[in-house]
Amino acid sequence: MSEPFLRVARPEDEEQLRHLDHATWSHVHAVTARPAPDEPFFRDTCGPADHLVAELDGRVVGYVRLGFPTPLPSNAHVRQIRGLAVADEARGKGVGRALVRAAVEEARKGGFRRITLRVLGHNTRARALYESEGFVVEGVQPEEFCLDGTYADDVLMGQKLT
């Protein structure tokens, strides 16, 4: 298998991304309900330009969604990772790491001062990846979510880009 090829998402990626999002959904990382199989992936608030996708052998196997923590002009200097998914068959092949690195580089090139994200406390694999890529824990909201009857911490992570 080759190295992942990263690019900005295109409207025609909709179906592959929708299937990927549905297939990878889990309360390990998601605080929302599983998306319906026909639920659109792209929305008015997060279209193709807000996503970087990873391809292996010509097939979309992952994405990272970028956005802003709030709509406030006072923190428009902060970019936020708002979603990350990697197909099961592509795990352990550097796809997640490549997407995180690309998100950080995209934010840096865009002139942002910081990049942040939120990750569930029990998602140790994702937390380790983010930490290895320079993110640090900046706060924890204990038992912020109740997922299938189990309380989960919301861990806020970030890194300075300047």
Summary of the structure (lengths in Angstrom):
residues: 162
radius of gyration: 15.3
end to end distance: 35.2
largest distance: 44.1
contacts: 448
relative contact order: 0.16
helix: 29%
strand: 37%
